[in-house]
Amino acid sequence: SLGCFRGNKSHIIQIQLHNINININTTIPILSPHDLVYHEVRNTVPIVNEEYKIIFFQVAKAASSQFTRFFMRLEENPSWCSDDYHLHDRNINQLIYLTDFPSDEAQNMLTSDEWIKAIFVRHPKPRLLSAFLDKAVDHTDHFG
């Protein structure tokens, strides 16, 4: 089974949303080697940009290929604008991922206020339709 974050250290998290401040007393999550963000599963391991201190969590069918291209361009990878369909292959994109760091360093990055953590999501209905059209309609040869 894949683990989840477990906490052991009390911490106050402040969230600002539309000029509303919310303080939440919680625990700092502890990274496990079995956590999805630290486990080699397709497009679940966050991309890391050390220069800008960004940890980016990709979500399938939420512009993950475009974000991969964006991070490739930040790293000055000349293949960022190619039509290569293997964009998420580490040998092609040459990006740095959270799993490239030892777990204690990844833990510090994930919980540090110095690092920006970002994720983009889509509304579930268009995302489901997009996934169906991409996987079932455009690839009918896979579904005989």
C-alpha positions in Angstrom: 0.0 0.0 0.0 1.1 3.5 -0.7 1.6 5.6 2.4 0.4 9.1 3.2 1.9 12.0 5.1 2.1 11.5 8.8 2.8 14.3 11.2 4.7 14.5 14.5 5.5 18.2 14.9 3.0 20.9 15.7 2.9 23.7 13.3 0.7 26.7 12.4 -0.3 27.0 8.8 -1.6 30.3 7.5 -3.8 30.4 4.4 -4.8 33.6 2.6 -7.7 33.3 0.2 -9.4 36.3 -1.2 -8.3 38.5 1.6 -9.5 36.0 4.3 -6.8 34.8 6.6 -7.2 31.4 8.2 -4.9 29.9 10.8 -4.8 26.2 11.1 -3.0 24.4 13.9 -1.7 21.2 12.4 1.3 18.9 12.3 4.2 19.0 9.8 3.9 16.0 7.5 6.7 13.5 7.6 7.7 12.2 4.1 7.7 8.4 3.7 9.5 6.6 0.8 6.0 5.1 0.0 4.2 8.5 -0.3 2.9 9.2 -3.8 4.9 12.4 -4.0 8.1 10.4 -3.4 7.2 7.2 -5.3 8.0 6.5 -9.0 4.5 6.5 -10.4 3.8 8.2 -13.8 3.4 12.0 -13.4 3.0 11.9 -9.6 6.5 12.9 -8.6 6.8 16.7 -8.4 9.2 18.6 -10.7 11.8 20.6 -8.8 13.4 23.8 -10.0 16.2 24.7 -7.6 17.0 28.1 -9.1 13.5 29.4 -8.4 12.8 27.1 -5.4 9.7 25.7 -7.0 8.2 22.2 -6.4 5.5 21.6 -9.0 2.9 18.8 -8.6 1.7 17.6 -11.9 -1.9 16.3 -12.4 -2.7 14.2 -15.5 -5.1 16.0 -17.9 -4.4 19.3 -16.3 -1.9 20.7 -18.7 0.9 18.5 -17.4 2.6 18.3 -20.8 2.6 22.1 -21.1 4.0 22.5 -17.6 6.7 20.0 -18.4 7.6 22.0 -21.4 7.6 25.2 -19.3 10.1 23.6 -16.8 12.2 22.3 -19.6 12.4 25.8 -21.1 13.4 27.2 -17.6 16.3 24.6 -17.7 17.2 25.7 -21.3 16.5 22.3 -22.7 16.3 22.8 -26.5 13.7 20.0 -26.8 11.1 22.0 -24.9 9.2 22.8 -28.1 9.6 19.5 -29.9 6.7 17.4 -30.9 8.1 14.5 -29.0 5.3 12.5 -27.3 7.7 11.1 -24.7 8.0 14.5 -23.0 7.5 12.9 -19.6 10.4 10.6 -20.1 13.2 11.8 -17.8 15.9 11.0 -20.4 14.2 13.4 -22.8 13.0 16.2 -20.4 16.2 16.0 -18.2 14.2 17.6 -15.4 15.0 17.3 -11.7 12.3 15.5 -9.6 11.7 15.3 -5.9 12.9 11.7 -5.9 16.3 12.9 -7.1 16.8 14.2 -3.5 17.4 12.1 -0.4 14.2 11.8 1.6 15.4 14.1 4.5 16.3 16.8 2.0 13.0 16.4 0.2 11.2 16.6 3.5 12.9 19.9 4.3 12.0 21.2 0.8 8.4 20.2 1.2 8.0 21.8 4.6 10.2 24.9 4.1 8.6 28.3 3.7 11.5 29.1 1.3 10.1 26.8 -1.3 7.0 27.5 -3.5 4.8 24.4 -3.8 2.3 24.6 -6.7 -0.4 22.5 -8.3 -3.0 23.2 -11.0 -6.2 21.3 -11.2 -9.2 21.2 -13.5 -12.9 21.0 -12.9 -13.7 17.2 -12.7 -16.3 17.1 -15.5 -14.2 18.6 -18.4 -11.2 16.6 -17.1 -13.1 13.4 -17.3 -14.3 14.2 -20.7 -10.8 15.1 -21.9 -9.4 11.9 -20.5 -12.2 9.8 -22.2 -11.7 11.6 -25.5 -7.9 11.2 -25.4 -7.7 7.6 -24.2 -10.8 6.0 -25.6 -11.8 8.0 -28.7 -8.4 9.0 -30.1 -6.8 5.6 -29.3 -9.6 3.2 -30.4 -7.0 0.7 -31.5 -6.2 0.0 -27.8 -9.9 -0.8 -27.1 -10.4 -3.2 -30.1 
